[in-house]
């Protein structure tokens, strides 16, 4: 990579950040310039993967604890429920952010 000489570089961080965003094709809202909204298939796939991955992690932790402590199936059931709750919470958070388009400054 060839860096420009020091005198030609932008001075402030904001100028360098804006130049990098322009090169990457990102606008100021953090969305790609070519797209705007995710497709329904993409949202559904992500929601499904959120639930399945949380359940898989919960089952894995439960099986490992049951094997280690020889308490079959106590921790499997416990972490299956916790994993399911975590998956549903992740999907809730995903859907909660879909309805409104607020910036990070407005969120607080």
Phi, psi and omega in degrees: 000131177263115176274141176292157177302157185304325183289334182270349181287147173297148186280310189268161177296321181297320179294318179293321179295317179295321178296320178293320178295320178295319178295324182277351179081027179257142175268183184290345182270358178086009178259154175292145183293328182283327184247180177213308183238149178282152180285157177300325177296319179295319179294316179296319178296318179295318179297317178296317179294326177299314182291314183296318181292322178294321177295319180296318178295318179298316179294319179298315178294318180297315178296318180297316179292321177296319179294317183291319184260359180054050181237043185300136350256032186302302184287333176299312180294317181299311183282339171296316178294315179296320177296319177297319178295320178294320178296316178295321178296321177296319178293322177299314178297322178297313182287331179296323181278353183282330188283326185242150177242083179251151178279167180296329180293325180286332182287335176108000000 
